[in-house]
Amino acid sequence: MSTIELDDQLVARIEGHLEEDESIEEFIEELVSIYEQEGRFLQEGA
């Protein structure tokens, strides 16, 4: 497992977007999934 250090301001921003009982790790996993899906769509459409 890797450790990533985040700026306190970024953590506060992320926490402002968390759904009830959602962890920062879960939120980041969801962001990466969305990024990967949209990236594929952009590459396929080119």
C-alpha positions in Angstrom: 0.0 0.0 0.0 1.3 3.5 -0.9 0.8 6.6 1.2 -0.1 9.9 -0.3 0.2 13.2 1.5 -2.5 15.8 0.8 -2.5 19.5 1.6 -4.9 20.4 4.4 -6.8 22.7 2.1 -7.3 19.9 -0.4 -8.5 17.5 2.3 -11.0 20.1 3.4 -12.3 20.5 -0.2 -12.6 16.7 -0.6 -14.4 16.4 2.8 -16.9 19.0 1.5 -17.8 16.6 -1.3 -18.0 13.3 0.7 -21.4 11.6 0.9 -22.5 10.3 4.3 -20.1 7.5 5.6 -17.8 7.9 2.5 -14.1 7.9 3.1 -11.6 10.0 1.2 -10.1 6.8 -0.3 -13.6 5.8 -1.7 -14.0 9.3 -3.1 -10.7 9.3 -4.8 -11.4 5.8 -6.2 -14.6 7.1 -7.7 -12.8 10.1 -9.2 -10.3 7.8 -10.9 -13.0 5.6 -12.2 -14.8 8.6 -13.7 -11.5 9.9 -15.2 -10.8 6.5 -16.8 -14.2 6.2 -18.3 -14.2 9.7 -19.7 -10.7 9.3 -21.0 -11.7 6.2 -22.9 -14.7 8.0 -24.4 -12.5 10.8 -25.6 -9.9 8.5 -27.1 -12.6 6.4 -28.9 -14.2 9.5 -30.4 -11.0 10.8 -31.9 
